[in-house]
Amino acid sequence: MKRIHIREKEQFKKLFKQEDIDDFEDRFKILEVFLQNEHHLTVGELTQLLNESGYQFSSDFVRDTLKFMCRFGFAHRNRFDNGEVRYEHRHLGQHHDHMICTKCRNIYEFEDEQLENLQVQIAATHNFHMLQHKMDIYGICSDCLKDHIQPMPLVNAKQGERFEIKDFTGGATARIRLLSMGLRIGDKIDVINNLDKGQLVVAVAHQRYVLGRGLAKKILVEPVRS
């Protein structure tokens, strides 16, 4: 990786000077700090790292430099499910996909040659010329799953998660009401929407349900392992 970073810096110098980009020395410092970090960074996070390294750059200048870095292929811009823009390295000739934990928001990169070949085959089967592709897998990482394995009220679930109904609380009245809606212990529930103070929208098989927060508190669930 160190050799790749040296090559990236050399090409950065060549292209930025060739295109007569202003403030080159400052922008080069931003590249150096960016390459030292393997995370997917927001503008604010990169600005903070620069400050910790002794460089006092404004967020606007960092954002502007990242735009140049994306333009010349040194960085890649991603927007994951929460809508926040993050930047990562873009090394030529390399490709990876992402797994995003919906609980801790950590982003994990992975590469799979079989998957890459399969996508090419699928495209060819449909007589489709693939130029690029992107795969983002959302779920719960192993660390969060350890903390997430005990039954919990459905009201605490996050959008996009999948659970199995383990029990109903709240007495016979609540149990009868849930059963009359068509919800059963053992059902697999997909959380479609969970607003902070509003209703939950969930799905069981092909059926959608709208639940008040009070009722959702009475449904105990556990995450479904793939």
Backbone as CSV, one residue per row, in Angstrom:
resi,resn,N_x,N_y,N_z,CA_x,CA_y,CA_z,C_x,C_y,C_z
1,MET,0.832,-1.204,0.000,0.000,0.000,0.000,0.867,1.256,0.000
2,LYS,2.023,1.193,0.701,2.919,2.354,0.762,3.394,2.729,-0.633
3,ARG,3.708,1.700,-1.450,4.166,1.956,-2.817,3.066,2.635,-3.629
4,ILE,1.824,2.204,-3.428,0.687,2.810,-4.127,0.550,4.274,-3.743
5,HIS,0.706,4.576,-2.454,0.576,5.957,-1.991,1.666,6.846,-2.574
6,ILE,2.886,6.312,-2.695,3.977,7.085,-3.309,3.619,7.414,-4.751
7,ARG,3.075,6.430,-5.458,2.672,6.643,-6.851,1.551,7.670,-6.950
8,GLU,0.601,7.589,-6.019,-0.508,8.542,-6.018,-0.006,9.968,-5.818
9,LYS,0.945,10.155,-4.914,1.493,11.486,-4.647,2.222,12.043,-5.869
10,GLU,2.957,11.161,-6.539,3.687,11.603,-7.741,2.717,12.052,-8.825
11,GLN,1.651,11.284,-9.027,0.670,11.654,-10.048,-0.109,12.902,-9.643
12,PHE,-0.364,13.043,-8.339,-1.047,14.235,-7.828,-0.237,15.485,-8.172
13,LYS,1.074,15.447,-7.891,1.947,16.584,-8.200,1.916,16.907,-9.685
14,LYS,2.025,15.871,-10.494,2.075,16.076,-11.942,0.792,16.705,-12.470
15,LEU,-0.359,16.163,-12.099,-1.636,16.638,-12.636,-2.016,18.010,-12.098
16,PHE,-1.829,18.217,-10.816,-2.229,19.501,-10.232,-1.352,20.643,-10.750
17,LYS,-0.070,20.359,-10.960,0.799,21.405,-11.502,0.523,21.606,-12.995
18,GLN,0.249,20.501,-13.672,-0.073,20.580,-15.103,-1.322,21.416,-15.342
19,GLU,-2.326,21.263,-14.465,-3.578,22.004,-14.599,-3.526,23.361,-13.901
20,ASP,-2.369,23.686,-13.335,-2.149,24.983,-12.696,-3.190,25.257,-11.601
21,ILE,-3.434,24.230,-10.752,-4.365,24.383,-9.632,-3.705,25.230,-8.548
22,ASP,-4.419,26.197,-8.019,-3.834,27.101,-7.032,-3.634,26.409,-5.684
23,ASP,-2.822,27.047,-4.825,-2.556,26.555,-3.464,-2.095,25.097,-3.466
24,PHE,-1.198,24.767,-4.370,-0.801,23.366,-4.535,-0.238,22.766,-3.254
25,GLU,0.664,23.469,-2.593,1.327,22.915,-1.407,0.312,22.552,-0.325
26,ASP,-0.683,23.417,-0.112,-1.717,23.141,0.886,-2.571,21.954,0.470
27,ARG,-2.892,21.876,-0.792,-3.722,20.764,-1.274,-2.949,19.441,-1.175
28,PHE,-1.647,19.506,-1.392,-0.834,18.295,-1.289,-0.808,17.787,0.154
29,LYS,-0.807,18.698,1.129,-0.862,18.305,2.539,-2.173,17.580,2.837
30,ILE,-3.250,18.047,2.223,-4.548,17.398,2.412,-4.515,15.986,1.843
31,LEU,-3.900,15.817,0.672,-3.774,14.479,0.089,-2.985,13.563,1.014
32,GLU,-1.891,14.052,1.572,-1.049,13.212,2.429,-1.823,12.709,3.644
33,VAL,-2.558,13.584,4.299,-3.339,13.172,5.474,-4.464,12.229,5.046
34,PHE,-5.083,12.509,3.919,-6.171,11.669,3.397,-5.676,10.251,3.139
35,LEU,-4.482,10.117,2.553,-3.947,8.794,2.226,-3.526,8.013,3.462
36,GLN,-3.254,8.709,4.551,-2.840,8.044,5.785,-4.012,7.387,6.509
37,ASN,-5.227,7.694,6.097,-6.422,7.199,6.781,-7.209,6.284,5.851
38,GLU,-7.544,5.098,6.333,-8.233,4.117,5.498,-9.753,4.146,5.686
39,HIS,-10.258,5.120,6.466,-11.697,5.188,6.702,-12.399,5.982,5.606
40,HIS,-13.729,5.925,5.626,-14.557,6.725,4.737,-14.872,8.026,5.476
41,LEU,-14.300,9.115,5.018,-14.302,10.360,5.783,-15.278,11.393,5.241
42,THR,-15.918,12.106,6.154,-16.674,13.292,5.769,-15.696,14.461,5.670
43,VAL,-16.162,15.559,5.096,-15.325,16.758,5.028,-14.922,17.195,6.432
44,GLY,-15.880,17.165,7.359,-15.609,17.573,8.730,-14.573,16.692,9.413
45,GLU,-14.665,15.377,9.184,-13.716,14.453,9.808,-12.305,14.649,9.258
46,LEU,-12.193,14.865,7.951,-10.879,15.101,7.358,-10.302,16.430,7.839
47,THR,-11.144,17.445,7.959,-10.700,18.743,8.466,-10.159,18.601,9.879
48,GLN,-10.837,17.791,10.708,-10.390,17.554,12.081,-9.036,16.844,12.094
49,LEU,-8.863,15.848,11.228,-7.581,15.131,11.145,-6.459,16.080,10.726
50,LEU,-6.765,16.981,9.819,-5.776,17.968,9.385,-5.401,18.894,10.535
51,ASN,-6.401,19.312,11.301,-6.145,20.170,12.458,-5.247,19.460,13.468
52,GLU,-5.498,18.166,13.685,-4.695,17.385,14.620,-3.264,17.219,14.127
53,SER,-3.075,17.321,12.796,-1.734,17.226,12.211,-1.045,18.584,12.127
54,GLY,-1.732,19.608,12.625,-1.129,20.939,12.655,-1.463,21.823,11.476
55,TYR,-2.419,21.397,10.640,-2.799,22.188,9.465,-4.160,22.833,9.707
56,GLN,-4.222,24.125,9.614,-5.460,24.864,9.863,-6.115,25.259,8.531
57,PHE,-6.922,24.361,7.994,-7.624,24.633,6.738,-9.122,24.723,7.018
58,SER,-9.804,25.564,6.263,-11.251,25.666,6.415,-11.930,24.455,5.770
59,SER,-13.139,24.174,6.224,-13.898,23.063,5.637,-14.156,23.310,4.151
60,ASP,-14.387,24.552,3.777,-14.648,24.879,2.367,-13.430,24.562,1.507
61,PHE,-12.228,24.862,2.017,-11.012,24.579,1.247,-10.789,23.073,1.133
62,VAL,-11.048,22.341,2.220,-10.910,20.882,2.199,-11.914,20.278,1.218
63,ARG,-13.150,20.766,1.252,-14.185,20.277,0.336,-13.797,20.553,-1.123
64,ASP,-13.277,21.729,-1.377,-12.868,22.107,-2.727,-11.730,21.211,-3.214
65,THR,-10.790,20.898,-2.323,-9.675,20.023,-2.688,-10.162,18.612,-2.971
66,LEU,-11.107,18.130,-2.172,-11.665,16.794,-2.406,-12.382,16.719,-3.749
67,LYS,-13.012,17.807,-4.160,-13.663,17.833,-5.473,-12.632,17.645,-6.576
68,PHE,-11.483,18.320,-6.440,-10.405,18.134,-7.407,-9.890,16.706,-7.372
69,MET,-9.758,16.152,-6.170,-9.254,14.792,-6.028,-10.201,13.781,-6.654
70,CYS,-11.503,14.024,-6.546,-12.483,13.155,-7.211,-12.416,13.332,-8.728
71,ARG,-12.260,14.562,-9.167,-12.202,14.870,-10.597,-11.036,14.160,-11.269
72,PHE,-9.884,14.114,-10.579,-8.691,13.499,-11.161,-8.520,12.038,-10.760
73,GLY,-9.497,11.500,-10.028,-9.484,10.070,-9.740,-8.641,9.644,-8.557
74,PHE,-8.382,10.554,-7.607,-7.640,10.185,-6.405,-8.569,9.832,-5.246
75,ALA,-9.807,10.236,-5.335,-10.790,9.969,-4.282,-12.114,9.596,-4.930
76,HIS,-12.946,8.956,-4.144,-14.273,8.556,-4.625,-15.307,9.050,-3.628
77,ARG,-16.391,9.619,-4.127,-17.444,10.196,-3.293,-18.586,9.208,-3.144
78,ASN,-18.979,8.921,-1.904,-20.082,8.000,-1.630,-21.137,8.690,-0.777
79,ARG,-22.382,8.318,-0.999,-23.467,8.771,-0.138,-24.246,7.530,0.287
80,PHE,-24.094,7.145,1.559,-24.743,5.940,2.048,-26.146,6.266,2.563
81,ASP,-26.772,5.346,3.287,-28.204,5.446,3.559,-28.618,6.667,4.375
82,ASN,-27.710,7.203,5.192,-28.095,8.371,5.998,-27.903,9.679,5.241
83,GLY,-27.468,9.601,3.998,-27.357,10.783,3.157,-26.089,11.587,3.338
84,GLU,-25.213,11.182,4.262,-23.988,11.927,4.522,-22.933,11.555,3.486
85,VAL,-22.296,12.558,2.899,-21.285,12.328,1.870,-19.964,11.949,2.528
86,ARG,-19.383,10.863,2.074,-18.097,10.408,2.584,-17.140,10.159,1.419
87,TYR,-15.847,10.317,1.695,-14.818,10.162,0.663,-13.866,9.038,1.056
88,GLU,-13.442,8.283,0.049,-12.474,7.207,0.265,-11.433,7.238,-0.839
89,HIS,-10.344,6.498,-0.634,-9.296,6.421,-1.643,-9.837,5.780,-2.925
90,ARG,-9.283,6.181,-4.041,-9.603,5.515,-5.301,-8.298,5.128,-5.961
91,HIS,-7.912,3.868,-5.779,-6.682,3.366,-6.368,-7.007,2.726,-7.720
92,LEU,-6.291,3.128,-8.738,-6.575,2.660,-10.088,-6.395,1.145,-10.178
93,GLY,-7.315,0.493,-10.905,-7.224,-0.945,-11.112,-7.747,-1.765,-9.948
94,GLN,-8.257,-1.110,-8.911,-8.785,-1.827,-7.753,-10.270,-1.514,-7.575
95,HIS,-11.016,-2.507,-7.146,-12.443,-2.301,-6.895,-12.842,-3.059,-5.635
96,HIS,-13.710,-2.455,-4.859,-14.253,-3.135,-3.692,-15.693,-2.684,-3.489
97,ASP,-16.424,-3.455,-2.704,-17.802,-3.114,-2.359,-17.874,-2.865,-0.857
98,HIS,-19.086,-2.555,-0.380,-19.227,-2.128,1.007,-20.303,-2.896,1.752
99,MET,-20.044,-3.106,3.043,-21.064,-3.558,3.988,-21.197,-2.460,5.037
100,ILE,-22.430,-1.997,5.270,-22.670,-0.887,6.192,-23.524,-1.372,7.353
101,CYS,-23.024,-1.200,8.564,-23.797,-1.587,9.747,-24.813,-0.494,10.043
102,THR,-26.073,-0.857,10.115,-27.128,0.136,10.343,-27.190,0.567,11.805
103,LYS,-26.448,-0.102,12.690,-26.462,0.254,14.108,-25.319,1.209,14.451
104,CYS,-24.076,0.793,14.202,-22.924,1.630,14.558,-22.453,2.501,13.400
105,ARG,-22.983,2.248,12.200,-22.661,3.028,10.995,-21.252,2.786,10.479
106,ASN,-20.554,1.780,11.004,-19.240,1.455,10.466,-19.383,0.899,9.053
107,ILE,-18.389,1.171,8.227,-18.392,0.742,6.829,-17.236,-0.231,6.620
108,TYR,-17.545,-1.402,6.097,-16.543,-2.434,5.874,-16.386,-2.685,4.378
109,GLU,-15.147,-2.705,3.918,-14.879,-2.964,2.503,-14.620,-4.452,2.298
110,PHE,-15.034,-4.966,1.145,-14.718,-6.358,0.822,-14.527,-6.514,-0.680
111,GLU,-13.761,-7.536,-1.041,-13.527,-7.879,-2.448,-13.861,-9.351,-2.642
112,ASP,-14.478,-9.667,-3.761,-14.829,-11.054,-4.053,-14.749,-11.261,-5.554
113,GLU,-13.755,-12.013,-5.983,-13.532,-12.223,-7.417,-14.692,-12.983,-8.054
114,GLN,-15.242,-13.951,-7.327,-16.379,-14.703,-7.865,-17.565,-13.786,-8.123
115,LEU,-17.802,-12.873,-7.197,-18.913,-11.931,-7.337,-18.691,-11.019,-8.542
116,GLU,-17.467,-10.558,-8.711,-17.148,-9.685,-9.852,-17.395,-10.428,-11.161
117,ASN,-16.936,-11.682,-11.238,-17.115,-12.470,-12.461,-18.592,-12.745,-12.731
118,LEU,-19.347,-13.000,-11.658,-20.771,-13.290,-11.811,-21.512,-12.080,-12.374
119,GLN,-21.143,-10.895,-11.936,-21.798,-9.691,-12.434,-21.525,-9.488,-13.918
120,VAL,-20.306,-9.780,-14.337,-19.962,-9.691,-15.762,-20.779,-10.697,-16.559
121,GLN,-20.918,-11.923,-16.022,-21.690,-12.960,-16.703,-23.157,-12.574,-16.823
122,ILE,-23.705,-12.020,-15.751,-25.116,-11.614,-15.779,-25.333,-10.531,-16.835
123,ALA,-24.429,-9.558,-16.859,-24.546,-8.483,-17.845,-24.470,-9.050,-19.263
124,ALA,-23.531,-9.975,-19.491,-23.368,-10.571,-20.823,-24.606,-11.373,-21.223
125,THR,-25.218,-12.066,-20.252,-26.428,-12.845,-20.529,-27.551,-11.962,-21.061
126,HIS,-27.597,-10.734,-20.561,-28.631,-9.787,-20.989,-28.143,-8.865,-22.107
127,ASN,-26.995,-9.255,-22.703,-26.423,-8.449,-23.791,-26.257,-6.991,-23.359
128,PHE,-25.738,-6.834,-22.141,-25.584,-5.509,-21.541,-24.108,-5.243,-21.296
129,HIS,-23.625,-4.105,-21.775,-22.220,-3.756,-21.580,-22.081,-2.964,-20.284
130,MET,-21.495,-3.582,-19.270,-21.372,-2.953,-17.961,-20.166,-2.017,-17.940
131,LEU,-20.403,-0.770,-17.553,-19.334,0.215,-17.446,-18.801,0.294,-16.010
132,GLN,-19.696,0.254,-15.057,-19.307,0.291,-13.657,-20.436,-0.296,-12.820
133,HIS,-20.143,-0.593,-11.582,-21.184,-1.105,-10.698,-20.846,-0.740,-9.259
134,LYS,-21.838,-0.855,-8.402,-21.677,-0.515,-6.994,-22.565,-1.428,-6.172
135,MET,-22.002,-2.004,-5.119,-22.794,-2.848,-4.238,-22.610,-2.383,-2.797
136,ASP,-23.708,-2.056,-2.142,-23.712,-1.694,-0.729,-24.655,-2.642,-0.002
137,ILE,-24.124,-3.398,0.959,-24.910,-4.350,1.724,-25.153,-3.774,3.117
138,TYR,-26.425,-3.634,3.492,-26.774,-3.081,4.795,-27.183,-4.203,5.743
139,GLY,-26.698,-4.117,6.966,-27.026,-5.138,7.946,-26.473,-4.757,9.304
140,ILE,-26.169,-5.759,10.123,-25.631,-5.534,11.464,-24.304,-6.276,11.578
141,CYS,-23.268,-5.565,11.981,-21.943,-6.174,12.091,-21.900,-7.129,13.287
142,SER,-20.865,-7.951,13.341,-20.769,-8.973,14.387,-20.678,-8.354,15.784
143,ASP,-19.979,-7.227,15.900,-19.853,-6.585,17.217,-21.205,-6.096,17.720
144,CYS,-21.967,-5.447,16.838,-23.276,-4.942,17.242,-24.256,-6.078,17.483
145,LEU,-24.096,-7.162,16.746,-25.010,-8.291,16.896,-24.885,-8.913,18.285
146,LYS,-23.672,-8.856,18.854,-23.473,-9.384,20.201,-24.317,-8.615,21.216
147,ASP,-24.410,-7.294,21.000,-25.196,-6.454,21.904,-26.675,-6.440,21.541
148,HIS,-26.994,-7.086,20.430,-28.323,-6.952,19.839,-29.094,-8.260,19.891
149,ILE,-28.498,-9.278,20.581,-29.023,-10.624,20.444,-30.160,-10.914,21.422
150,GLN,-30.277,-10.149,22.524,-31.347,-10.369,23.484,-32.661,-9.799,22.937
151,PRO,-33.781,-10.429,23.299,-35.074,-9.892,22.840,-35.220,-8.431,23.260
152,MET,-35.745,-7.619,22.358,-35.923,-6.206,22.649,-37.248,-5.747,22.060
153,PRO,-37.793,-4.642,22.537,-39.048,-4.131,21.987,-38.859,-3.703,20.530
154,LEU,-39.817,-4.010,19.711,-39.754,-3.649,18.297,-39.585,-2.145,18.102
155,VAL,-40.070,-1.359,19.059,-39.999,0.093,18.938,-38.549,0.587,18.852
156,ASN,-37.590,-0.220,19.333,-36.181,0.180,19.318,-35.461,-0.201,18.033
157,ALA,-36.162,-0.884,17.131,-35.528,-1.356,15.905,-35.244,-0.203,14.951
158,LYS,-34.214,-0.382,14.137,-33.858,0.627,13.151,-34.390,0.250,11.774
159,GLN,-34.630,1.251,10.981,-35.109,1.043,9.615,-34.133,0.158,8.844
160,GLY,-34.676,-0.819,8.127,-33.855,-1.708,7.315,-33.467,-3.000,8.006
161,GLU,-33.715,-3.096,9.324,-33.356,-4.308,10.045,-34.456,-5.365,9.916
162,ARG,-34.073,-6.619,10.158,-35.025,-7.737,10.060,-35.015,-8.507,11.379
163,PHE,-36.198,-8.851,11.871,-36.325,-9.479,13.178,-37.298,-10.653,13.131
164,GLU,-37.219,-11.464,14.185,-38.200,-12.523,14.407,-38.964,-12.192,15.687
165,ILE,-40.291,-12.284,15.627,-41.111,-12.040,16.818,-40.910,-13.190,17.799
166,LYS,-40.517,-12.830,19.045,-40.242,-13.832,20.064,-41.341,-13.919,21.120
167,ASP,-42.010,-12.786,21.392,-43.033,-12.814,22.432,-43.852,-11.527,22.373
168,PHE,-45.012,-11.553,23.019,-45.850,-10.371,23.193,-45.950,-10.089,24.691
169,THR,-45.880,-8.830,25.064,-46.083,-8.449,26.455,-47.320,-7.552,26.532
170,GLY,-47.687,-7.133,27.735,-48.799,-6.200,27.857,-50.124,-6.854,28.163
171,GLY,-50.105,-8.169,28.414,-51.333,-8.831,28.812,-52.143,-9.374,27.654
172,ALA,-53.289,-9.972,28.004,-54.116,-10.668,27.026,-54.695,-9.728,25.973
173,THR,-55.047,-8.516,26.390,-55.672,-7.582,25.442,-54.725,-7.242,24.297
174,ALA,-53.483,-6.910,24.634,-52.500,-6.573,23.603,-52.197,-7.791,22.737
175,ARG,-52.085,-8.967,23.355,-51.803,-10.188,22.601,-52.920,-10.476,21.596
176,ILE,-54.159,-10.355,22.035,-55.285,-10.618,21.142,-55.308,-9.618,19.990
177,ARG,-55.024,-8.364,20.311,-55.027,-7.334,19.268,-53.971,-7.618,18.204
178,LEU,-52.777,-8.013,18.646,-51.696,-8.309,17.703,-52.015,-9.548,16.872
179,LEU,-52.577,-10.551,17.524,-52.945,-11.768,16.800,-54.044,-11.475,15.784
180,SER,-54.986,-10.590,16.154,-56.077,-10.258,15.241,-55.558,-9.483,14.024
181,MET,-54.437,-8.787,14.188,-53.830,-8.067,13.066,-53.136,-9.025,12.105
182,GLY,-52.841,-10.235,12.606,-52.151,-11.204,11.763,-50.710,-11.421,12.144
183,LEU,-50.269,-10.859,13.283,-48.895,-11.030,13.734,-48.809,-12.226,14.670
184,ARG,-47.807,-13.076,14.441,-47.667,-14.300,15.212,-46.231,-14.433,15.712
185,ILE,-46.057,-15.117,16.835,-44.706,-15.434,17.309,-44.030,-16.323,16.271
186,GLY,-42.805,-15.966,15.929,-42.070,-16.699,14.891,-42.083,-15.993,13.555
187,ASP,-42.985,-14.999,13.386,-43.013,-14.234,12.130,-41.720,-13.439,11.968
188,LYS,-41.267,-13.316,10.727,-40.109,-12.488,10.398,-40.609,-11.105,9.989
189,ILE,-40.078,-10.083,10.646,-40.527,-8.702,10.431,-39.418,-7.876,9.801
190,ASP,-39.730,-7.173,8.716,-38.822,-6.201,8.109,-39.276,-4.805,8.529
191,VAL,-38.368,-4.030,9.092,-38.700,-2.673,9.530,-38.539,-1.725,8.345
192,ILE,-39.653,-1.227,7.853,-39.638,-0.329,6.696,-39.369,1.101,7.115
193,ASN,-39.990,1.517,8.212,-39.817,2.889,8.684,-40.033,2.925,10.187
194,ASN,-39.222,3.743,10.860,-39.374,3.930,12.302,-39.017,5.368,12.635
195,LEU,-40.017,6.237,12.605,-39.800,7.636,12.927,-39.622,7.790,14.425
196,ASP,-38.865,8.791,14.840,-38.522,8.956,16.247,-39.741,9.014,17.158
197,LYS,-40.767,9.740,16.731,-41.941,9.893,17.581,-43.227,9.438,16.893
198,GLY,-43.085,8.901,15.707,-44.267,8.520,14.950,-44.487,7.023,14.909
199,GLN,-45.276,6.600,13.967,-45.627,5.194,13.845,-44.505,4.396,13.183
200,LEU,-44.561,3.089,13.400,-43.651,2.171,12.720,-44.382,1.544,11.545
201,VAL,-43.692,1.392,10.446,-44.212,0.648,9.308,-43.341,-0.597,9.165
202,VAL,-43.976,-1.764,9.251,-43.242,-3.024,9.154,-43.915,-3.906,8.110
203,ALA,-43.202,-4.958,7.730,-43.755,-5.904,6.765,-43.495,-7.323,7.248
204,VAL,-44.499,-8.171,7.094,-44.378,-9.602,7.335,-44.772,-10.276,6.033
205,ALA,-43.816,-10.979,5.436,-44.020,-11.534,4.091,-44.385,-10.394,3.145
206,HIS,-45.552,-10.439,2.531,-45.946,-9.386,1.581,-46.995,-8.448,2.170
207,GLN,-47.169,-8.483,3.489,-48.184,-7.667,4.146,-47.536,-6.555,4.967
208,ARG,-47.994,-5.315,4.778,-47.487,-4.179,5.548,-48.403,-3.909,6.742
209,TYR,-47.795,-3.440,7.832,-48.540,-3.086,9.037,-48.054,-1.731,9.545
210,VAL,-48.974,-0.920,10.029,-48.639,0.348,10.663,-48.932,0.209,12.144
211,LEU,-47.907,0.399,12.979,-48.047,0.177,14.412,-47.758,1.463,15.185
212,GLY,-48.569,1.736,16.181,-48.270,2.828,17.087,-47.100,2.451,17.973
213,ARG,-46.433,3.430,18.550,-45.248,3.145,19.343,-45.591,2.357,20.613
214,GLY,-46.759,2.623,21.167,-47.164,1.889,22.356,-47.312,0.406,22.083
215,LEU,-47.941,0.084,20.965,-48.134,-1.318,20.603,-46.800,-1.970,20.229
216,ALA,-45.936,-1.204,19.538,-44.632,-1.744,19.127,-43.760,-2.088,20.336
217,LYS,-43.983,-1.407,21.461,-43.229,-1.707,22.679,-43.594,-3.092,23.232
218,LYS,-44.751,-3.580,22.877,-45.235,-4.848,23.424,-44.804,-6.051,22.586
219,ILE,-44.125,-5.788,21.469,-43.649,-6.881,20.609,-42.155,-7.072,20.841
220,LEU,-41.774,-8.226,21.376,-40.366,-8.522,21.625,-39.783,-9.273,20.434
221,VAL,-38.649,-8.803,19.963,-38.043,-9.362,18.760,-36.561,-9.627,18.968
222,GLU,-36.015,-10.482,18.110,-34.582,-10.723,18.022,-34.159,-10.593,16.567
223,PRO,-32.937,-10.107,16.304,-32.479,-9.984,14.921,-32.380,-11.332,14.235
224,VAL,-32.687,-11.348,12.953,-32.593,-12.561,12.162,-31.186,-12.660,11.585
225,ARG,-30.510,-13.752,11.859,-29.194,-13.983,11.278,-29.343,-14.500,9.861
226,SER,-28.518,-14.006,8.957,-28.588,-14.447,7.560,-28.205,-15.897,7.448
